Amino acid sequence: MSTIEIVKFSYSNNIRRQKMDEKNKEIIKLLKDDSRAGYGEIGAKVGLSEGAVRKRIKTLGDEGVIRKFTVKIGVAEGAQAITLLTTNPAFPTQDVSKKIQIIPNVETIYEVTGEYDIVAVISGMNVTEVNECIEKIRLVEGIMKTNTMIVLRSS
């Protein structure tokens, strides 16, 4: 029996317009724990009405604090990989990251310090699908080197 678990909730700490108050932090924590939680359920836990929660979540989305809600398939039902990427210094890392982010099956992109410039988290229904995604990443202008690790187990 295969199961799909809704576990991924993506957000950004870069707040530009609205100050991140405690209620918003609580809402984000609840959504990270269960991205399917209803507005009323969240409101009851944080002491706000359903409408107030709905408005806050919309504002957080409009401002880019909440970037997306996604479905993450458990490793037992699919495949996941972490790919470390080195970029050509002639290409801005941020531009390369944006090109990679739109490739299907790329879940998350991190720009990092150290030997590598970018970390991509990739998922798919099987290893073949993950490998196809990695091959597309290798074709992105500005990518010099990749190092991929297939996830065997997550907790």
Beta strands, then each sheet from edge to edge (+ up, - down):
strand 1: 5-11
strand 2: 66-72
strand 3: 79-87
strand 4: 106-111
strand 5: 118-124
strand 6: 143-150
sheet 1: 1+ 2-
sheet 2: 4+ 5- 3+ 6-
end
